[in-house]
Amino acid sequence: MKTSPHRPTKALINLGAIRYNIQQMGAHIPQETLKWAVVKANAYGHGAVAVATAIQNDVDGFCVSNVDEALELRQAGITKKILILGVSEVESIVLAQQFDLTLTVAGLEWVRTLLASQSDLSGLKIHLKIDSGMGRIGFRDASEARKAQFLLQEHGAYVEGIFTHFATADEQSEAYFYQQLKCFKAILAEFKNLPKLIHASNSATTLWHAETIFNAVRMGDAMYGLNPSGKVLSLPYDLIPALSLESAIVHVKTLPAGACVGYGATYEADSEQVIATLPIGYADGWTRDMQNFSVLVDGQLCPIVGRVSMDQITIRLPYIYPLGTKVTLIGSNGDKEITTTDVATYRGTINYEVVCLLSDRIPREYY
Ligand SMILES: Cc1ncc(COP(=O)(O)O)c(C=O)c1O
């Protein structure tokens, strides 16, 4: 999708806030812990290249979800460690070797397929993924993970790390978290030669279970200043949200009582009303279920009325404002604020999804 800079809709990204959040998290974990920034999915919508470039001296490496995201960073000149968290195609080992990408190995069948291809594995860096209870990718059995380690090393690869991922570190109840931790530790205990790097901490684990950190943390949501639990757990220290979303009034009119607005004519003005149009819609990631939510104009909450269209939304204003008036969809305006988590809560989702869904059509402006 082409970015559309010739309209007043934009996401403003505060790179200083991201750096502050890294610093905050770093100050609350053991000093020797490696800090890896999770910049998959275009850095949760914040812009992977710009974010990684800005923070490369603040972190020890990066995590992405696939080879293409890793190559984007390498092509932009990022030289630090890049760990690919997802399962890569066996054929990708050539790119991994060429561009110094660390691959996740999650199952013995993958290793056997790789070995059957008779590839040269020298220089290939591997982290073994343990499924301690997430149920997605990873070894559930220590003997299989050890076998993978043995086979990979025997063929010249470097098994540098071993890791797991928690399913409930952002929840009030800690029982499942500790069950996963126990499982991970039991698997680690079965290794004769443990890989050098052991890691298990996403944002939530880093924030609320700092005592369980091994050698490295994988910081995603919290690095962008978002609370991974939404509104469930309070942050143990302050973080600054990095993203705000702005648009502006491009059309405004007074509609008489009885006039309808939007597809389906679902909204009918019950009195004379001022209706303004903003150039943002569901193709930008401002989804249709945002109908009846609010935006901020001149420090006031103004409702989104009528259906959200592909490229436009309509809001009700208390009175006429001039064309070009700034409208805040996420962020502060006057003394009011709409947070990404407010949007997520209204939409019945998580703040991760709100920022990830902001489409490429929205330009990202950095400061
Ligand atoms: C394996 C893995 N580690 C770390 C993260 C970062 O998680 P968070 O954004 O909650 O910090 C993710 C994100 O989904 C992940 O899949």
The ligand as a Tripos MOL2 file, in Angstrom:
@<TRIPOS>MOLECULE
LIG
   16    16     1     0     0
SMALL
NO_CHARGES

@<TRIPOS>ATOM
      1 C1          8.7100  -14.9930   21.0820 C.3       1 LIG1
      2 C2          8.3860  -13.5800   21.4290 C.ar      1 LIG1
      3 N1          9.1780  -12.9060   22.2660 N.ar      1 LIG1
      4 C3          8.9230  -11.6330   22.6160 C.ar      1 LIG1
      5 C4          7.8220  -10.9680   22.1230 C.ar      1 LIG1
      6 C5          7.5670   -9.5560   22.5630 C.3       1 LIG1
      7 O1          6.4070   -9.5200   23.3420 O.3       1 LIG1
      8 P1          5.9300   -8.1740   24.0210 P.3       1 LIG1
      9 O2          5.5230   -7.2750   22.9270 O.co2     1 LIG1
     10 O3          4.7810   -8.5960   24.8610 O.co2     1 LIG1
     11 O4          7.0850   -7.6550   24.7890 O.co2     1 LIG1
     12 C6          6.9680  -11.6200   21.2580 C.ar      1 LIG1
     13 C7          5.7890  -10.9300   20.7480 C.2       1 LIG1
     14 O5          4.7900  -11.4320   20.3790 O.2       1 LIG1
     15 C8          7.2380  -12.9670   20.8960 C.ar      1 LIG1
     16 O6          6.4460  -13.6440   20.0620 O.3       1 LIG1
@<TRIPOS>BOND
     1     1     2 1
     2     2     3 ar
     3     2    15 ar
     4     3     4 ar
     5     4     5 ar
     6     5     6 1
     7     5    12 ar
     8     6     7 1
     9     7     8 1
    10     8     9 2
    11     8    10 1
    12     8    11 1
    13    12    13 1
    14    12    15 ar
    15    13    14 2
    16    15    16 1
@<TRIPOS>SUBSTRUCTURE
     1 LIG1         1 GROUP 0 **** ****
